[in-house]
């Protein structure tokens, strides 16, 4: 929803309006306040973090222009869970597993890395941001949904909201996440191609701190990250993760959305396949207690990170600009959002007084490029490799060779084992991996078969049902005001949402989406129906179905306790 008018003089005005108080928005607001800029932050949730989900690890890169502890003193002690000190990847073939340490890759360009939960982290950031921005005449307002851009004679001059009158600003920072309504209103991002997006699904699992330490062999100031790939995910391109928090585990899966649709896979079942694999039994044992189930879309920065994420007075940061680096085992997003938010603030201050509305945006884009951020998000090596590696014929040929006797022997020799470990730890090679099943499924499976050890114990875990997971979530339902509407209810146009939606399934009628066969005048037709009440606002259906999608009003809808 956007508004275009010839007279906006009666509207309230701030020097800067920041939409969203996640790490990108918080960084922008804090840096603006440091410069003395009058800054208002508008947050859709009842509290920052209540609408956010992440895996999640936050990095401080040595090469970054800004890190989150540069901007917020005491961040790691107060807002993070555990430092990640060990990093592993597991190649799985049935009950056989071959694991490699990823220490070199993990520590490359890394000052530190912490596991975080978004509700705790973002709410802490919100309090610090409110303190800073209040000193310059602004502050943080929660429960406010910004629904679009305010234009004057076609030029962006502010934002429109559900709960407030329009607000004008000299700078608008769109930090409203992967489902950014500001980015779409400006035409800077769209939801047209499933192959440009990932879908992440996560369970936060309760575990006493002493038990975490004992089962993972770590101390209070240590943590572990595990990644999983191979044949346990029904040939869907992607993988799984496990991160240790202070008193819980974050366990999840991340898959290419087009692959989920193609394989007609159920996201919750893929997560359960990881949770119940014998490899995880050593850590989970038989006392599984799931605190929260969640999901989100993840932009593939290699394809959608906008090189010029601005229009007029609007600049985009973080997921709203597609700034999520997911390249094989390299998964970084929040740190890039922090860098981008701070650079956007600096760009505004440098161009303050320039009459051109796009002055700050143009300078911001230049800063992103000069800082090296864009090369991390859209590595040129990948652009070169995808032209060859992502052709179906090439992928099929490579897979056939790997799965042949000759390929298995080649991968299985001791020299190859050493080369594979070095390859996994090479930032250069990882950044140019094509997005095909070869790297996610075929090669890891062959590695597991040829080099893996057989796990003989079984799993006693019984994950909650989808119905139980939905029932355990916190909702403030907005009856009568659906935030999703089906434009085409045919199975051809919208049927993919039934299985791709993380709270729907083919054999479960209590989720967001379901299909039914309708008989009319002697003919049968499969139609899709929708119920937004159990929606977890991931945005998946906006891409895989023909819908009109927007955020719920203010704090309505799902509220995450962990995130």
Helices and strands as residue ranges (DSSP letters): E 3-5, E 12-19, H 23-34, E 39-42, E 57-61, H 68-71, H 75-79, E 82-83, E 86-93, E 96-101, H 103-107, E 110-115, H 118-134, E 139-141, E 146-152, E 155-161, E 167-174, H 181-185, G 194-196, E 197-206, H 209-216, E 224-230, E 238-244, E 248-256, H 257-263, H 267-275, H 278-284, E 290-299, H 301-304, E 310-311, E 314-316, G 318-321, E 325-327, E 330-332, H 334-350, H 359-370, H 373-377, H 380-389, H 392-403, H 405-412, H 414-424, H 427-430, H 437-437, I 438-442, H 443-451, E 453-454, H 466-472, E 474-476, E 484-486, H 491-494, H 496-500, E 513-520, E 523-530, G 532-534, H 540-544, E 547-549, E 557-559
